[in-house]
């Protein structure tokens, strides 16, 4: 989930860079800030935060697949 957020932030940062805009607040939403937010989300994703696998990562129910 955090990787998707990071991709969206990187895409938004790229769009701001290509359109050469600062959204009226040059110190708040500049290109460097958005890249750092995206890298932070990506680092959290790689660290395993927000994986969304409740229950120990068990994705099947009942008998294990392939166990005859």
ABEGO torsion letter per residue (X at the ends): XAAAAAAAAAAAAAAAAAAGBAGGBAAABBAAAAAAAAAAAAAAAAAGBGAGBBGGGBABBEBBBGAX
